[in-house]
Amino acid sequence: MKNLFKVSALALAFAGLAFGAKAQTSTPTTTTTTSTTTKSGIRYSIGVDAGIPLGNFKDNYKWNLGGSVQADIPVLSDKLFVTVNAGYNNVFGKNDVFVGNTNVNPTDFHLIPVKAGLKFFPISNFYVQGEAGAAFLLNKSDVGANKSTAFVYAPQIGVQFPVSASSFIDAGVRYEATTKYATGVDASKVNFIGLRVAYGF
């Protein structure tokens, strides 16, 4: 029930941002979301990332928080971009988790995901994005993993709207998942639904 409430809160927050983006585009003086501020057309953004674990991973972990930087490189006018994203993600362990008859406090996961992909605007202000790459686990021995690197992928939808002539807000909801960090242990896959809210320039 708690996870359902958190997912609902994320969905409502995203809907609010989407509504705000629509309101922004309705004013005649607003520029489009796909305008850029560099001569090369590259857009940069710095964002805050948060999420709620899913699948077997949620049994031991409650939420995650981090940050990321991203570059959007234009490929096809203002519709299609290549994205490069890197960040830090801390996944917080639950307290007093029972493993068999033992009460434990799972150690936080410290991750550095590095991803690349494509971002497409089918209509103004709204985009779909898909990224893949590698997620590096910084504390492998602390969490009982035997791998420090896993494949990561992240489909995302979002809205992007200007706040001034030279800046914008980028807000997206994504599903992010990795392969296993511990061989044969499904619970070592880091899966979550996340929200990224970023300031772009």
N, C-alpha and C positions, 0 to 999 in steps of 0.2 A: 504493500500500500504506500509506503514511504517513497519507493522508487517511482511508482505511478504518479504520485504528487509532484515529485521533482521533474519528471519528464513533462508533465502537464505545464508546470511553471516555465520550463524552457520553451515549450511550444507557444505559450501565451506571450512570452517576452519577444520571441521571433515574430509573431503576428503583429505585435505592437510596432516593432521596427519596420516591418513591411508596410503597415498603414502609414507610418511617418514618412517612409520613402515615397509613397503614392501622393501624400499631401505635398511633399517637396516638389515633385514633378508637375503638379497642377498649377504652380505659379509661373507666369510667363517669364520672369526674370531669372529663373533657375537654369543653370547649365546642366548638361547631361552628365550622368554618372561615369561615362567612359572617357571624359576629358582627362588629359594628362598634364603634368606640370614640368616634364622634362623634355628637352628637344628631341630625344630619341623615342619618346612616347612611353618609356618605362614608368610604371607606377610602383610605389613602395608603400608598405603598411606595417605598422607595429600594433600587435593586438594582445588581448588577454584571452586565454583559453580556459574553459571549465567544462566538466562533464560528469556523467553518471555511469559507472561500470555496468556492463551487461553480461549475460551468460554465466558460466561457472565462475568467472572472475569476480562477480559481484558478491559471491559468498564470503570473501575475505576482505574486500575493498569497498569503500563507501563513496568516494568522489575524487575528482582530480582537478588540479589547478596548475596553470602555467602561463607561458607567454610565447609569442612567436613573431618572427619577421618574415615578410614575404615580398617578392618582386613579381610583378605581372608584366610580361614582355609581349608587346603586340605582334600578332602574326597576320591577322586578317582585319585590317581597318580597326574599328572599335568594337568588333564582335568577338574575336577569338584571341586568347592570350595563352602563352606558355607561363606557367607559374613555378616558382622555386621557393620553398618554405623550409625554415629551420626554427627550432624552438627548444624549450625545456618543459617537461611535464612531470609533476609530482602526483602520484596516485596514493592517497591516504588509506592506510589499513584500518580495519575495524578494531574495536576493543573487545576483549574477552570472547574470542572465537573458539569454539570447541572443535578440536581435531581428535576424533576418537573419544577418549576420556580425559584428554588434556586441554587445559584452558590456555590459549596463546594469544599474543597480540602481533598480528602479521606486520612485518617491516614494510615501510613505504617503498614503492617502486620509484626510482629516479631515472627518467628517460630523456634522451635527446633524439627526437624524430627529425629526419631530413627527407624531404619529399619533393617531387616534381610532378607536374601534370598539365592539364588543360583547363581553361576557364572560358565558358561560352555564354554570351548574352543573347538569348533568343528574343528578348524584348528589353527595352530600356529599363535600367535599374535592377533587373532580375537576372541571376546567373545560375548556371549549373557548373559544377567543378568536380574533377576527379584527379586524385593524386596517388602516387605510390613511391616507395623508397625503402629506407632502412631506419629502424629505431634502435638506438644504442642504450643498453642497460648499464648504468653507472655503478650499481651496487649488486652485481651478480651473486657474490658469495653471501651477502647479507640476506637475500631472499631465497636462497637455496636453488638457484638456477645453474645450469651448466653451459648456457650460451649467453653471450653478451650482445649479440646482434640478432634482430629478427626482421623479416619482411613486414612492411606496414602498408596499408592502403586506406584511402579515405574518400568516399563520395560525399559531395556537399551541395547544398543549395543555399542561396543567399540573396541579399539585396545590397546595393551600393548606391549611395546618394550623396550629393555635394553638400558641404556645410559652408563653403566659401569658394571663391574663384580658384583657389589653389589647394584645396583639401577636401576630403570626403570621409564618410563613415562606411565601413564594410562590415556587415553582420551576416554570419552564416551558421547554419546547423549542419552537422556532419555525423556520419557513423565512421568510427575509426577502429581498426582491428589489426592485430599483429599475429604472426605465427608463434609457436611455442618457444618460451625461453628455457623450459625444462623438458627434456625428451620424454615423451609419453604422458605428460601432465597437461590435460586440457585447461586446467585452472590457471596455467601460466601464460595463456593467451590474454593480452591486454585488449579488451573490447569495451567500447563506451560510445554513448551518444554525447556529442559535445557542442558547445556554442563558442564561436569566436567573434569578438567585437573588436574592431581595429580602427585606428586612425590612419588615414592614407594621405599621401602628399606626392 
